[in-house]
């Protein structure tokens, strides 16, 4: 059976916009390709990637043109390399429970946790705050910042 990894929007952004730890995101992505890992994410990933890039334009961190190109690159990457999981009632229920369990202010991140849990795979994030808030009770979470040589 093919192994899986759940990925969040922070990882995808680092693949298309040069940021701290983009090199680690690239290495992680390449290792998944090399090892034929099935990359999964809840369908909300597309919304979050779009929102993050729009916010970068709003904050004058990227021009509208550059952000539009990065969005196209990200969407192509998602279309070709990520299995987007359509939301199910069970995914939302599980996300709700996990958001409560870890006292998260929103349930967005909990959808990634829920999907990883339901699939039994690692969940990779570049969000150190999320990682620190759940690592003690969610053993499937991995933080990009701790990634060493592949």
N, C-alpha and C positions, 0 to 999 in steps of 0.2 A: 504494500500500500504506500502511496506517495505521501511524504510528510507535508505538513502545512505550517504556515506562519500567518498570524493576523497582524496587520499593519495599520497605523493611524495616519492622519493627514500630515502630522509633523514630519514623518519620515518622507512622505511623498514630496512635500515642499522642499526638503533638503536635497532631494534628487534633481529638482528643476531650478532652484535658486541657490546661489552660493552663499552659504551660511556656516556658522560654527558647526562642526561635526558633519558637514556635507560629505567629506571624504569617508567618514565611517558609514554613512548611509549608502554611498556608492559601493563600498566594500561589502556591506551586508547584502545589498541587492544583487551584486555579482555572485556572491556565494549562493544565494537562493537559485539563481539561474544555473550556475555550475552544478548544483546538487539537485536540480529538478524539483524544487520546493514549490508547492501550490500556495500562492499568496492570496489571502482572503481579507475581506473587509466588509463591514455593513455598508449598505448603499449610501448612507449619509456621508461617506468619505468624499464623494464628489461635491456635495454642498459645502463641506468644510474646506476643501482645497480651494474652491472658488471664492469662498468668504475670506480666507487668509490672503489670497492674492489681491483681492479688492481692497482689503485693509492696508496692504502694503502700498497701493496706489494712493489711497486716502492720506496715509501718513508720509507721503512723498519719499518712500523707500524704493519704489520702482515707478518708472513711467507707465502710462497707460499702454503704450505700444509693447514695451518689454513684458509687462505683466500679462498682456493678451497672448504673447508668444509662449510664455511660460505655462499659461493655462492650457494652451493647445498641446504643448509637450506633455503636461501632466495628464490630460484627458486621454491622449494617445497611449501613454504608459498604462493608465488604468484600463483602457479598452483592451490592450494587448497582454498585460501582465498581471492583472489583479482580478480575481473572481469576486465580483460584488454580490453580496448575499442580500437578496430582497428581504426586507423586514417581515418578520412573522410576529404573530401575537406572542408566541413563546419568547422570542428574542426581547421584545419590549417588557414582558413580565420579568424576565431574568435581569434585564438592565435596571429595572425599577428596584428590584431587591438588592442588587449590588450597589446601586447609588445610595440606598438607605444604609446598607451594611457598612460602607466606607465613608458615610457622611459627606457625600459629594454634593456640591451646590446645584449641579445640573446632572442630567442623565446621559448627555451625549457620550462622554468617555466610557460610561458604564456599558454602552452598546458594544464597544470593542471588547471589553472584558467579558461580557456575556457571550459574544460570538466565539472568542478564544476558548472559553470554558465549555461551551456546547460542542465545539469541534475537538477539544482536547489538545490544543496546540499552543505554542508560545504566542504572546501578544507583545509586539515590539512598538515602543514609543520613544520619542525624543523629548517628551514632557517630563522633566525631572520631578516637578511637584506632584504630578499624578503618580509617578513611579514611587516616590517616597511615601505617599499617602496610602498606598495599597500593598506595597511589597511584603509587609509582614503577614498579610492574610490572603494574598493571591499569588501563589507560587509560579504561575504561568507568565507573569509580567517580566519583561526585559527592557532595560533602558539603554538606548544607543550610546550614551556617554560612557558606559562601562565596557563597551565593545573594544577588544584588543585585536591584534593582527589576526587576519583570517587565514 
